[in-house]
Amino acid sequence: MSKSKITGSFVATVTPFDGQGEIDFGAWRTLIDHQHRHGTRAILFMGSTGEPSLLSPEEKKRVVVETAKMRPEGIAFFYGCTGPSTQQVIENVRFAAANGADGAIIAPPPYICASESDIEQFYLEVADAVDLPLGIYNNPPRVKTDLHWDQLLRLFRHPNIVIHKESTARVGQVAQLLAAAPDVAVMCCDSPNLGLVVPTMALGGHGTANMGGNLAPAEMAAISTPWSGEGEAATFREQYLALLPLMHFNYSAINPVAVKSLMRACGLPVGALRKPLRELDAGAVAAGVEIIRDLGLDAKYGYVLR
């Protein structure tokens, strides 16, 4: 498979639920259109922001089948296919491929805390077994395993691996990856606490894999545009500094508690979180609403603040 590099804003969407707690696919069409109209280049379904561990296996399959039918031109749909074992991940990716996915994102199986060498082999076995573009995710806070750049660069040689998202706080790691000029799109988490967005884009990064685009899609698209000159750098600085309060708010609670609570307060059709997750308290949500108002996002996007 030849690599096709995705650049720009890769937004991890929330999973919307209706009043009965079922997945609301009609609402998802609205959320997808919101992303498409404002510069998002790719959407990740069932990433950490999508509450995947709270979805049943049958629901996960239905997410792939139903949302793949909604894909507009010019935007790629990737699906979180992480699972408890190598074989289950392979089956998840194959199902996504058979039902219209443009790609899959995989992370190490959670909870088992496997060694780095085991996880390197895991990624290779999955990539060998499937025929779909893959993104890999180095996210030690969620899964403990933390791959070194030597391991990542070896993985990048595989033709099926096309995206890498880094969620450590190591600028040096990102620099080593970009210095190798890989065919893989190197992206980072948009957490301001990790602090990777500025150095990643300044060093030649290809975009961000973010949740901020759920609320500020055009702004995150500007932040995530690769730099080719002073124009992109200046736009980046302006948008990044302005958006810092919202990015800090989004990471004020475990993903996706803050972002989904605030989306609901903005009138977006996302529904509630699934238990045991609970929405932020009213005071915290009010602080988020004030950020939206201060940034003018309510007027720009037609949010009806609650």
C-alpha positions, -999 to +999 in steps of 0.1 A: +000+000+000+014+034-010+014+060+018-009+090+014+001+116+040-028+133+058-019+168+071-038+194+091-065+190+117-074+155+127-103+158+151-113+131+175-151+133+176-173+126+206-199+099+204-234+115+206-262+098+226-299+105+225-322+109+255-324+071+260-286+068+260-285+052+225-260+064+198-276+093+179-265+089+143-287+118+132-268+141+156-235+126+143-244+138+108-247+173+122-214+171+139-197+157+108-211+186+087-198+210+113-163+196+109-164+194+071-175+231+067-147+244+088-115+229+075-111+196+093-090+171+072-098+139+090-121+126+118-114+099+143-143+079+156-140+059+188-108+075+199-104+084+235-128+113+230-155+089+218-159+069+250-149+037+232-145+015+263-182+023+272-195+011+238-205-025+233-189-046+205-221-044+185-223-006+189-187-002+177-195-021+146-226-001+140-206+031+144-183+021+115-212+009+093-234+040+098-209+068+099-189+056+069-221+063+048-219+099+059-184+108+047-183+140+027-157+146-001-124+158+010-123+144+046-110+111+058-127+088+083-105+068+106-118+045+134-103+036+167-097-001+166-079-007+198-088-039+216-077-063+244-055-085+222-036-085+189-061-108+172-091-087+183-074-055+170-068-073+137-105-083+135-115-047+143-094-033+116-106-058+090-142-050+099-135-013+095-118-019+061-147-040+049-172-013+058-158+018+042-132+031+066-103+052+052-081+041+080-078+029+116-060+043+146-046+017+171-030+020+205-015-007+227-041-029+244-049-011+277-044-023+312-019-051+305+011-027+306+031-047+280+068-041+274+079-017+246+093-046+226+061-065+228+041-034+216+065-028+187+058-064+176+021-059+182+020-030+158+040-049+132+017-080+134-014-058+130+001-039+101+011-072+084-023-087+088-045-059+074-049-039+042-058-005+055-038+027+064-030+027+101-022+054+126-003+045+158-006+063+191+022+067+216+001+076+247+018+063+279-006+081+303-034+059+290-016+026+284+018+030+302+038+016+273+061+043+259+079+037+226+113+052+219+120+071+186+142+042+174+112+018+177+089+043+161+112+049+131+114+012+126+076+010+126+074+039+101+091+017+075+059-004+072+039+007+042+006+004+061+016+028+089+008+063+077+002+084+108+018+088+142+004+107+172+027+116+200+012+122+235+043+124+256+059+157+267+093+150+250+101+176+224+133+157+217+114+126+206+094+146+181+125+163+168+142+129+162+111+116+143+109+147+121+146+148+115+143+115+098+118+130+073+095+100+074+067+093+049+045+091+080+025+121+091+038+131+125+011+147+147+008+156+183-019+159+210-033+194+215-029+193+253-013+226+263+000+208+294+021+184+272+033+215+253+040+196+220+020+217+196+044+246+192+076+226+188+059+200+166+046+225+141+078+246+142+100+216+135+080+206+105+051+186+120+022+177+098-007+186+120-025+179+153-047+150+164-070+170+186-102+172+205-103+211+205-117+210+169-150+197+183-157+233+195-133+254+174-128+235+141-116+265+120-092+276+147-077+242+151-074+238+114-053+270+113-031+258+142-027+224+125-017+237+091+020+227+083+043+257+080+057+266+046+066+302+054+061+331+077+024+334+070+015+300+085+038+307+115+021+341+122-014+326+119-004+298+141+009+321+168-022+343+168-046+314+169-027+293+194-023+320+220-060+330+216-072+294+220-051+286+251-079+291+276-102+267+257-074+241+253-067+243+290-104+239+298-107+208+275-080+191+295-093+202+329-109+168+334-103+134+319-111+133+282-139+136+271-156+149+302-148+186+298-152+189+260-184+170+259-199+189+288-191+222+271-204+210+237-237+202+253-237+237+270-231+252+235-262+235+222-244+209+201-264+176+199-240+154+219-262+141+247-248+129+281-217+110+290-220+073+297-217+063+333-195+060+353-184+093+336-203+124+348-205+159+334-186+187+350-204+206+377-224+237+368-197+261+379-170+245+358-193+244+328-202+281+333-165+289+332-162+271+299-192+289+285-175+322+294-144+311+274-166+304+244-182+338+247-149+356+252-135+340+220-166+349+200-171+312+191-208+314+199-214+341+173-191+325+148-206+290+149-242+299+160-238+282+194-268+286+217-252+289+251-269+274+281 
